[in-house]
Amino acid sequence: MADKEDKNPENVKGQFYVDSQCIDCDLCRETAPNNFTREEDEGYSYLSKQPENDEERELCIEAMEGCPVEAIGDDGE
């Protein structure tokens, strides 16, 4: 389960986030490319844009549920 106290610093504020458990598998970026971005130097994902509509929200939830290391969290904000 993702730890909101261990969020990657690049995450934008809001409901979803990625924590330091991310293994750079690319699943979230493939599932919700408008919302997740890769930090190139360190090699991990972060939430670059919170979902702005139901479709993006559903894709973020799909990415969270599919994350192999449960690095994506939902604050419910």
Secondary structure, 3 states (H helix, E strand, C coil): CCCHHHECCCCCCCCEEEECCCCCCCHHHHHCCCCEEEECCCCEEEECCCCCCHHHHHHHHHHHHHCCCCCEEECCC
